Amino acid sequence: MSAITTPRHRVSVAVAHVHADLDTVTDSSVWSMDAAATAATLVALTRAEARLAELKARVAAHADDLHIGQEVGASSAASWLAHTTHTTRAAAAGTVKLGHALEAHPMTRDALARGDVLLEQARVIVHAVDLLPADADTDRSEAHLLAEAAHHDAKALRVLGKRLFEIVAPDEADAREAAILEAEEKAAAKACHLSMYDDGHGKTHGRFTIPTVAGAHLRKILLAAITNKKDPEPRPTPERLGQALCDFIAAYPDNKLPRTGGLTATLLVLIDEDSLMGRVEKAGVLDTGEKISPGAARRLLCEAEVIPVVLGGDSEILDVGRGRRFHTRAMRLGMIARDRGCRADGCDRTHSLHAHHKTRWTDGGATNVKDGVTLCHWHHQRAHDSSYETTYQPNGTVIFHRRQ
């Protein structure tokens, strides 16, 4: 993370002063603080954290307006921020989104800037007010929730936010409820989302939102799978549903999988030949970057939907020179196995990758693995954008710079 060397803007100067003041207490011991001072300082730090969060969101929204990161080929200011500060992309995008949201909610922005509300409280208030109909008294609603924030945490505020219309317009509540339900049903398909993250300890967690009908269908499928499967050790329903979902994913027909970049969404398992044969015990690696045990890798190789890429053994000849323009399926698999994701500097995308010629085929480039590289859709577009200069590093990284 690069520091601001010569701050001039008052915001930059203030941030520099914050760092300077914090430097003075980096090595200070807190053991001599009495209970009253400790409690007061902890509360003050919580308020200061909220105030910094508002300033960070405000600056992040400005960075988005300025398209920060475009000069190096970043798809957005949030992607640039995530790469530069080693923040997760979701967290960086959330900061930018909050900054823009607070621009439309000055009362909440001011309260957060003063430290009167906390970051999560501000997010809940903005979200609740934005869900109100266009003709609702949003200022009154926002003021109501800000007042309640003095007595309730973010979780309780979320419940109060769902009942806003009952409070600001009780006489119209019933009619509005009917209209809202109808609107929700029409918007249900557009509201679908799925978030997944790996915890680094062998488990992937996720949350999703789907329409009620789709949810009922999924639940019925999983319950049927549980009913048909004889389990010698009965387990709680959530655990059995989770296992049924895993079985459903593994059994999904390969010919029904969606295609992208010339390939179906097939999982690749990378494993050394010695480990495959059981001569050594070495972890396997998925093409999406996750590591799995040798035993799990060997088991996966028995599945029709999983393609083994055995490293060190005989392999298919992938170099077809100028014989064809488009990369073959084997080439694409080989490039995915080698690159393990988009090779653009700062990009962490590992799915829906495109095969790209380093030297354009029209300029005499060869269609093979050596002269190819995997890029996500965004960076593949930048590679063919004449306003960007593309540089291929010896380590395989691709760097983009906007031409002057």
C-alpha positions as CSV (number, residue, x, y, z in Angstrom):
1,M,0.0,0.0,0.0
2,S,1.6,3.3,-1.1
3,A,1.6,6.2,1.3
4,I,0.6,9.8,0.5
5,T,4.1,11.4,0.3
6,T,3.2,15.1,0.0
7,P,-0.4,15.7,1.1
8,R,-2.0,18.9,-0.1
9,H,-5.8,18.5,0.1
10,R,-7.2,19.0,3.5
11,V,-8.6,15.5,3.6
12,S,-5.2,14.0,2.7
13,V,-3.5,16.2,5.3
14,A,-6.0,15.0,7.9
15,V,-5.4,11.4,7.1
16,A,-1.6,12.0,7.3
17,H,-2.1,13.5,10.8
18,V,-4.1,10.5,11.9
19,H,-1.2,8.2,10.9
20,A,1.3,10.5,12.6
21,D,-0.8,10.5,15.8
22,L,-1.2,6.7,15.7
23,D,2.5,6.4,15.3
24,T,3.0,8.0,18.7
25,V,1.0,5.3,20.5
26,T,2.1,2.2,18.4
27,D,4.4,1.0,21.2
28,S,2.5,2.5,24.1
29,S,1.3,0.0,26.7
30,V,-2.3,0.2,27.9
31,W,-1.8,-1.6,31.2
32,S,-1.7,1.7,33.2
33,M,-5.1,2.8,32.0
34,D,-7.8,2.5,34.7
35,A,-11.2,1.0,34.1
36,A,-12.9,4.3,33.4
37,A,-10.3,5.5,31.0
38,T,-10.3,2.1,29.2
39,A,-14.1,2.1,28.8
40,A,-14.1,5.7,27.6
41,T,-11.3,5.1,25.1
42,L,-12.9,2.0,23.7
43,V,-16.1,3.9,23.1
44,A,-14.2,6.8,21.5
45,L,-12.3,4.4,19.3
46,T,-15.6,2.9,18.1
47,R,-16.9,6.3,17.1
48,A,-13.6,7.2,15.5
49,E,-13.8,4.0,13.5
50,A,-17.2,5.0,12.2
51,R,-16.0,8.4,11.2
52,L,-13.1,7.0,9.3
53,A,-15.4,4.5,7.6
54,E,-17.5,7.4,6.3
55,L,-14.4,9.3,5.0
56,K,-13.1,6.1,3.4
57,A,-16.5,5.5,1.7
58,R,-16.6,9.1,0.5
59,V,-13.1,9.0,-1.0
60,A,-13.8,5.6,-2.5
61,A,-16.9,6.9,-4.3
62,H,-14.8,9.8,-5.6
63,A,-12.2,7.3,-6.8
64,D,-15.0,5.5,-8.7
65,D,-16.1,8.8,-10.3
66,L,-12.6,9.4,-11.4
67,H,-12.3,5.8,-12.8
68,I,-9.2,5.2,-10.7
69,G,-7.4,2.1,-11.9
70,Q,-8.3,2.4,-15.6
71,E,-4.8,3.4,-16.5
72,V,-3.6,-0.1,-15.4
73,G,-6.5,-2.0,-16.9
74,A,-8.5,-2.5,-13.7
75,S,-12.2,-3.2,-14.4
76,S,-13.3,-0.8,-11.7
77,A,-12.0,1.4,-8.9
78,A,-13.1,-1.3,-6.4
79,S,-11.0,-3.9,-8.2
80,W,-8.0,-1.5,-8.2
81,L,-8.6,-0.8,-4.4
82,A,-8.8,-4.6,-3.6
83,H,-5.6,-5.3,-5.5
84,T,-3.6,-2.3,-4.2
85,T,-4.6,-2.7,-0.5
86,H,-5.0,-6.5,-0.5
87,T,-8.7,-6.1,0.5
88,T,-11.2,-8.6,-0.7
89,R,-13.0,-7.5,-3.8
90,A,-16.4,-7.8,-2.1
91,A,-15.3,-5.5,0.8
92,A,-13.8,-2.9,-1.6
93,A,-17.0,-2.9,-3.8
94,G,-19.0,-2.5,-0.6
95,T,-17.0,0.5,0.4
96,V,-17.5,2.2,-3.0
97,K,-21.2,1.3,-3.0
98,L,-21.7,2.7,0.4
99,G,-20.0,6.0,-0.6
100,H,-22.4,6.5,-3.5
101,A,-25.4,5.5,-1.3
102,L,-24.4,8.1,1.4
103,E,-24.4,10.8,-1.3
104,A,-28.2,10.2,-1.6
105,H,-28.7,10.1,2.2
106,P,-26.9,13.2,3.6
107,M,-28.6,12.8,7.1
108,T,-27.1,9.3,7.5
109,R,-23.8,10.4,6.0
110,D,-23.5,13.3,8.5
111,A,-24.5,11.0,11.4
112,L,-21.8,8.5,10.4
113,A,-19.2,11.3,9.9
114,R,-19.9,12.5,13.5
115,G,-19.7,8.9,14.8
116,D,-23.3,9.0,16.0
117,V,-24.1,5.8,14.1
118,L,-21.9,2.9,13.3
119,L,-21.0,1.6,9.9
120,E,-23.4,-1.4,10.0
121,Q,-26.2,0.8,11.3
122,A,-25.7,3.2,8.5
123,R,-25.8,0.4,5.9
124,V,-29.1,-0.9,7.4
125,I,-30.7,2.6,7.4
126,V,-29.7,3.3,3.8
127,H,-31.0,-0.1,2.6
128,A,-34.3,0.2,4.5
129,V,-35.0,3.7,3.2
130,D,-34.1,2.7,-0.4
131,L,-36.7,0.0,-0.3
132,L,-39.5,2.4,0.4
133,P,-41.9,3.4,-2.5
134,A,-40.9,6.5,-4.5
135,D,-43.8,8.5,-3.0
136,A,-43.0,7.7,0.6
137,D,-41.7,10.3,3.0
138,T,-38.1,9.1,2.9
139,D,-36.7,12.0,4.9
140,R,-39.0,11.3,7.8
141,S,-38.2,7.6,7.6
142,E,-34.5,8.1,7.6
143,A,-34.8,10.5,10.5
144,H,-36.8,8.0,12.4
145,L,-34.3,5.2,12.0
146,L,-31.4,7.5,12.9
147,A,-33.2,8.3,16.1
148,E,-33.7,4.6,16.8
149,A,-30.0,3.9,16.1
150,A,-29.3,5.6,19.5
151,H,-31.1,2.7,21.2
152,H,-30.8,-0.3,18.8
153,D,-28.0,-2.2,17.1
154,A,-27.9,-3.0,13.4
155,K,-29.8,-6.2,13.8
156,A,-32.7,-4.6,15.6
157,L,-32.7,-1.7,13.2
158,R,-33.1,-4.1,10.3
159,V,-36.3,-5.4,11.9
160,L,-37.5,-1.8,12.4
161,G,-36.7,-0.9,8.8
162,K,-39.1,-3.5,7.6
163,R,-41.9,-1.8,9.4
164,L,-41.1,1.8,8.3
165,F,-44.3,2.3,6.4
166,E,-46.4,1.3,9.4
167,I,-44.7,4.1,11.3
168,V,-44.6,6.9,8.8
169,A,-48.0,6.3,7.2
170,P,-50.1,3.9,9.3
171,D,-53.4,4.7,7.5
172,E,-52.0,3.5,4.2
173,A,-50.1,0.5,5.6
174,D,-52.5,-2.2,4.5
175,A,-52.9,-1.0,0.9
176,R,-49.1,-0.5,0.7
177,E,-48.4,-4.0,2.0
178,A,-50.5,-5.5,-0.8
179,A,-48.7,-3.4,-3.4
180,I,-45.3,-4.3,-2.0
181,L,-46.1,-8.0,-2.0
182,E,-47.1,-7.8,-5.7
183,A,-44.0,-5.9,-6.5
184,E,-41.9,-8.4,-4.7
185,E,-43.3,-11.2,-6.6
186,K,-42.6,-9.5,-9.9
187,A,-39.0,-8.6,-8.8
188,A,-38.2,-12.0,-7.3
189,A,-36.4,-13.3,-10.4
190,K,-34.3,-10.2,-10.5
191,A,-33.4,-10.4,-6.8
192,C,-31.6,-13.7,-7.2
193,H,-28.0,-13.7,-5.9
194,L,-25.5,-16.2,-4.6
195,S,-22.3,-15.5,-2.6
196,M,-19.7,-18.1,-1.8
197,Y,-16.3,-18.0,-0.1
198,D,-13.7,-20.6,0.9
199,D,-12.5,-20.4,4.5
200,G,-9.1,-21.9,3.8
201,H,-9.8,-24.9,6.0
202,G,-11.5,-27.2,3.5
203,K,-15.0,-25.7,3.7
204,T,-16.9,-23.4,1.3
205,H,-19.6,-21.2,2.8
206,G,-22.3,-19.4,1.0
207,R,-25.6,-17.6,1.0
208,F,-28.2,-17.2,-1.7
209,T,-31.6,-15.6,-2.4
210,I,-33.9,-17.2,-4.9
211,P,-37.7,-16.9,-5.6
212,T,-40.0,-18.8,-3.3
213,V,-41.0,-21.2,-6.1
214,A,-37.4,-22.1,-6.9
215,G,-36.6,-22.5,-3.2
216,A,-39.5,-24.8,-2.8
217,H,-38.4,-26.9,-5.8
218,L,-34.8,-27.1,-4.6
219,R,-35.9,-28.2,-1.1
220,K,-38.2,-30.8,-2.5
221,I,-35.3,-32.2,-4.7
222,L,-33.0,-32.4,-1.7
223,L,-35.6,-33.9,0.6
224,A,-36.3,-36.5,-2.0
225,A,-32.6,-37.3,-2.2
226,I,-32.5,-37.7,1.6
227,T,-35.5,-39.9,1.6
228,N,-34.1,-42.2,-1.1
229,K,-30.7,-42.5,0.6
230,K,-30.4,-45.0,3.4
231,D,-28.2,-43.3,6.0
232,P,-27.0,-45.7,8.7
233,E,-26.4,-42.7,11.0
234,P,-29.3,-40.3,11.1
235,R,-28.1,-36.7,11.2
236,P,-29.8,-33.3,11.7
237,T,-31.7,-32.2,8.6
238,P,-29.4,-29.2,7.7
239,E,-26.4,-31.6,7.6
240,R,-28.3,-34.1,5.5
241,L,-29.5,-31.3,3.2
242,G,-25.9,-30.1,2.7
243,Q,-24.7,-33.6,1.8
244,A,-27.7,-34.0,-0.6
245,L,-26.7,-30.8,-2.3
246,C,-23.1,-32.1,-2.7
247,D,-24.4,-35.3,-4.3
248,F,-26.7,-33.3,-6.6
249,I,-23.8,-31.2,-7.8
250,A,-21.6,-34.3,-8.4
251,A,-24.3,-36.1,-10.3
252,Y,-25.2,-33.2,-12.6
253,P,-24.8,-34.4,-16.3
254,D,-21.7,-33.1,-18.0
255,N,-23.6,-32.5,-21.2
256,K,-26.0,-30.1,-19.4
257,L,-23.3,-27.9,-18.0
258,P,-23.1,-24.3,-19.5
259,R,-20.2,-23.5,-21.8
260,T,-17.8,-20.6,-21.6
261,G,-14.5,-19.8,-23.3
262,G,-15.1,-22.9,-25.6
263,L,-15.4,-25.3,-22.6
264,T,-18.1,-26.7,-20.4
265,A,-17.8,-25.7,-16.7
266,T,-15.7,-28.8,-16.0
267,L,-13.6,-29.1,-12.9
268,L,-9.9,-29.8,-13.4
269,V,-7.8,-31.8,-10.9
270,L,-4.1,-31.3,-11.1
271,I,-2.0,-34.1,-9.6
272,D,1.5,-35.4,-9.9
273,E,1.8,-38.8,-11.6
274,D,3.6,-40.2,-8.5
275,S,0.8,-39.0,-6.3
276,L,-1.8,-40.4,-8.6
277,M,-0.1,-43.8,-8.5
278,G,0.2,-43.7,-4.7
279,R,4.0,-43.6,-4.7
280,V,4.0,-40.3,-2.8
281,E,1.4,-38.4,-0.9
282,K,1.1,-34.9,-2.4
283,A,-1.9,-32.6,-2.4
284,G,-3.9,-32.2,-5.6
285,V,-4.8,-28.7,-6.9
286,L,-8.1,-27.7,-8.5
287,D,-7.9,-25.3,-11.5
288,T,-9.7,-22.8,-9.4
289,G,-6.8,-22.7,-6.9
290,E,-8.0,-24.8,-4.0
291,K,-5.9,-27.6,-2.7
292,I,-7.3,-31.0,-1.8
293,S,-5.9,-34.2,-0.3
294,P,-4.3,-36.9,-2.5
295,G,-7.1,-39.2,-1.5
296,A,-9.8,-36.7,-2.5
297,A,-8.0,-36.1,-5.8
298,R,-7.9,-39.8,-6.6
299,R,-11.6,-40.1,-5.7
300,L,-12.5,-37.2,-8.0
301,L,-10.7,-38.8,-10.9
302,C,-13.4,-41.4,-10.9
303,E,-16.1,-38.8,-11.6
304,A,-17.2,-38.3,-15.2
305,E,-17.6,-34.5,-14.7
306,V,-13.9,-34.1,-13.5
307,I,-11.0,-34.0,-15.9
308,P,-7.6,-35.2,-14.6
309,V,-4.6,-33.2,-15.7
310,V,-1.6,-35.5,-14.8
311,L,1.6,-33.4,-14.5
312,G,4.8,-35.1,-15.5
313,G,3.3,-38.0,-17.6
314,D,2.5,-38.4,-21.3
315,S,0.2,-35.7,-22.6
316,E,-1.5,-34.7,-25.7
317,I,0.4,-32.7,-28.3
318,L,-1.0,-29.2,-27.9
319,D,1.0,-27.1,-30.4
320,V,-0.8,-27.0,-33.7
321,G,1.1,-23.9,-35.0
322,R,-0.8,-22.0,-37.7
323,G,-3.1,-24.9,-38.5
324,R,-6.1,-23.3,-36.9
325,R,-7.1,-20.0,-35.4
326,F,-9.1,-21.1,-32.3
327,H,-7.6,-23.0,-29.4
328,T,-8.7,-26.6,-29.1
329,R,-10.4,-27.9,-26.0
330,A,-7.1,-29.7,-25.0
331,M,-5.2,-26.4,-25.4
332,R,-7.7,-24.5,-23.2
333,L,-7.6,-27.1,-20.5
334,G,-3.8,-27.0,-20.6
335,M,-3.7,-23.2,-20.3
336,I,-6.2,-23.3,-17.4
337,A,-4.1,-25.9,-15.6
338,R,-1.0,-23.8,-16.1
339,D,-2.3,-20.3,-15.4
340,R,-4.8,-21.1,-12.6
341,G,-6.9,-18.0,-13.4
342,C,-6.8,-14.7,-15.2
343,R,-3.1,-13.7,-15.6
344,A,-3.8,-9.9,-15.7
345,D,-2.0,-8.2,-12.8
346,G,-4.3,-7.7,-9.9
347,C,-7.1,-9.9,-11.2
348,D,-8.3,-12.9,-9.1
349,R,-10.9,-14.3,-11.4
350,T,-10.7,-18.0,-11.9
351,H,-13.9,-18.8,-13.8
352,S,-15.2,-18.2,-17.3
353,L,-11.7,-17.6,-18.7
354,H,-10.9,-16.9,-22.3
355,A,-7.9,-18.2,-24.3
356,H,-5.9,-15.3,-25.8
357,H,-3.1,-15.2,-28.3
358,K,-0.1,-13.2,-27.0
359,T,0.7,-12.5,-30.7
360,R,-2.5,-11.9,-32.6
361,W,-3.3,-14.7,-35.0
362,T,-3.8,-12.1,-37.8
363,D,-0.2,-10.9,-37.1
364,G,1.3,-14.4,-37.6
365,G,0.8,-15.7,-34.0
366,A,0.7,-19.4,-33.4
367,T,-2.3,-21.2,-31.8
368,N,-0.7,-23.2,-29.0
369,V,-0.4,-23.3,-25.2
370,K,3.0,-21.6,-25.1
371,D,1.9,-18.5,-26.9
372,G,-1.5,-18.4,-25.3
373,V,-2.7,-17.0,-22.0
374,T,-5.9,-17.1,-20.0
375,L,-7.8,-13.9,-19.4
376,C,-11.1,-13.0,-17.9
377,H,-13.7,-11.4,-20.2
378,W,-12.9,-7.9,-18.9
379,H,-9.1,-8.2,-19.5
380,H,-9.6,-10.0,-22.8
381,Q,-11.4,-6.9,-24.0
382,R,-8.5,-4.7,-22.7
383,A,-6.0,-6.9,-24.6
384,H,-7.9,-6.0,-27.8
385,D,-8.4,-2.4,-26.9
386,S,-6.0,-0.2,-28.9
387,S,-6.1,2.5,-26.1
388,Y,-4.2,0.1,-23.8
389,E,-0.6,-1.2,-24.1
390,T,-0.3,-4.9,-23.1
391,T,2.9,-6.2,-21.6
392,Y,3.6,-9.9,-21.1
393,Q,6.0,-10.5,-18.2
394,P,8.5,-13.4,-18.0
395,N,6.5,-14.8,-15.0
396,G,3.4,-15.0,-17.1
397,T,1.7,-11.9,-15.6
398,V,0.0,-9.5,-18.1
399,I,0.2,-5.8,-17.4
400,F,-2.1,-3.2,-18.9
401,H,-1.3,0.5,-19.2
402,R,-3.5,3.2,-20.8
403,R,-1.7,4.8,-23.7
404,Q,-1.0,8.5,-23.4
